[in-house]
Amino acid sequence: MTLATMNLHYQAGTSDKVYKVVLTMKDGIYTLTAFWGRRGKSLQSQVKGTYPFHWDAVRAMHNLVASKTGKGYRITERVGV
């Protein structure tokens, strides 16, 4: 079940990138997955971590988003957070 999603966008010069962070829960385990790539293209994905507690997963999600916004990404959509 998807609990939260954050979409980010970065555009500078010829660079037009998207970054998406999704928090899901299955069988009591929370999984944080990131998707990234150029806008309009297929996105790559990677599991960034699994967590036994909701708050640990939310903290990791916020830390990941903070690292991206620190590099110039803007949050474009926030669902469930």
VENMO-V459408 format. One record per backbone hydrogen bond with DSSP energy under -1.0 kcal/mol. CO is the residue of the C=O (numbers start at 1). NH is the residue of the N-H. If there is no record, write none. Layout:
BEGIN
((CO & NH) (CO & NH))
END
This chain:
BEGIN
((1 & 25) (4 & 23) (5 & 79) (6 & 21) (7 & 76) (7 & 77) (8 & 19) (9 & 74) (10 & 17) (12 & 15) (15 & 12) (16 & 39) (17 & 10) (18 & 37) (19 & 8) (20 & 35) (21 & 6) (22 & 33) (23 & 3) (23 & 4) (24 & 31) (26 & 29) (29 & 26) (30 & 51) (31 & 24) (32 & 48) (32 & 49) (33 & 22) (34 & 46) (35 & 20) (36 & 44) (37 & 18) (38 & 41) (44 & 36) (46 & 34) (49 & 32) (51 & 30) (53 & 57) (54 & 58) (55 & 59) (56 & 60) (57 & 61) (58 & 62) (59 & 63) (60 & 64) (61 & 65) (62 & 66) (63 & 67) (64 & 68) (65 & 69) (66 & 70) (68 & 71) (68 & 73) (69 & 72) (74 & 9) (77 & 7) (79 & 5))
END
